[in-house]
Amino acid sequence: MSAVTIWTYDRVPPPPRGFVRDLRLRWACEEAGIAYSIRTVPFHDRSGEHLARQPFGQVPFMEDEGVTLFESGACLLHLARKSDILMPRDEIGAAEALQWTIAALNSIEMVSVPWWFLKVSGADHPGLTGWLASRLDHIERVVSEREWLAARRFTVADLLMADVLRTPLVRDFGERPATAAYVSRVTERPAFGKALAGQLAHFNASDVG
Ligand SMILES: N[C@@H](CCC(=O)N[C@@H](CS)C(=O)NCC(=O)O)C(=O)O
């Protein structure tokens, strides 16, 4: 039994397989060589123990030797403390990685999630669309000037930013070649491939029986 346990749903429909946020935690563990096991909560019955561990009835959440955590960003930062592959040890590199991790969540995903949610609901909001375009244009400039967000090398910030930016609707929203190259560069990492394969195998197995 491994020390780190990652919780996800027992099943989800075909989309969003490959995009459920437990993938972020799997990916971080794969990068850092941290052994992990997967446990599940029911997709259709979010109550009781699930709400005690994740107050919004979402996934992922995790456990690590008595530490229990929800919010994928918090889980990633917790895992990143265990490995300098994810988080540089020097003060400046660590501060940069922390800054860009929060930026992925609070400057990009904070806009991209409501945007795609309204889009798939058939209720496009022009103001929100313009706001997202502006944020994506700024990221396009950033990644056209540097290969990695922090510390001149891959960190947990790239893992999270690439995961936010690889959302299909976001990828299809305008031509941003530096961002496309950045997302490819980060997701070509073998650890991402293993995490993705693991999540797909998990949800595909739930179709059987
Ligand atoms: N801010 C949360 C968002 C978690 C989240 O949106 N999880 C999705 C799966 S990727 C979910 O459980 N959605 C169902 C819901 O929101 O009810 C995090 O990053 O952990």
The ligand as a Tripos MOL2 file, in Angstrom:
@<TRIPOS>MOLECULE
LIG
   20    19     1     0     0
SMALL
NO_CHARGES

@<TRIPOS>ATOM
      1 N1        -10.9730   23.8910   -7.5730 N.3       1 LIG1
      2 C1        -11.1450   22.4650   -7.5800 C.3       1 LIG1
      3 C2        -12.0470   22.0970   -8.7450 C.3       1 LIG1
      4 C3        -12.3430   20.6290   -8.7200 C.3       1 LIG1
      5 C4        -13.2650   20.2450   -9.8460 C.2       1 LIG1
      6 O1        -13.7920   21.0970  -10.5970 O.2       1 LIG1
      7 N2        -13.4390   18.9400   -9.9750 N.am      1 LIG1
      8 C5        -14.3300   18.4040  -10.9720 C.3       1 LIG1
      9 C6        -13.7050   17.1950  -11.6430 C.3       1 LIG1
     10 S1        -12.2470   17.6940  -12.5340 S.3       1 LIG1
     11 C7        -15.5960   17.9560  -10.2980 C.2       1 LIG1
     12 O2        -15.5460   17.2210   -9.3310 O.2       1 LIG1
     13 N3        -16.7090   18.4530  -10.8250 N.am      1 LIG1
     14 C8        -18.0060   18.1260  -10.3060 C.3       1 LIG1
     15 C9        -18.6100   19.2860   -9.5700 C.2       1 LIG1
     16 O3        -18.0760   20.3830   -9.5900 O.co2     1 LIG1
     17 O4        -19.6730   19.0670   -9.0040 O.co2     1 LIG1
     18 C10        -9.7890   21.7660   -7.7070 C.2       1 LIG1
     19 O5         -8.9290   22.2840   -8.4210 O.co2     1 LIG1
     20 O6         -9.6010   20.7050   -7.0870 O.co2     1 LIG1
@<TRIPOS>BOND
     1     1     2 1
     2     2     3 1
     3     2    18 1
     4     3     4 1
     5     4     5 1
     6     5     6 2
     7     5     7 1
     8     7     8 1
     9     8     9 1
    10     8    11 1
    11     9    10 1
    12    11    12 2
    13    11    13 1
    14    13    14 1
    15    14    15 1
    16    15    16 2
    17    15    17 1
    18    18    19 2
    19    18    20 1
@<TRIPOS>SUBSTRUCTURE
     1 LIG1         1 GROUP 0 **** ****
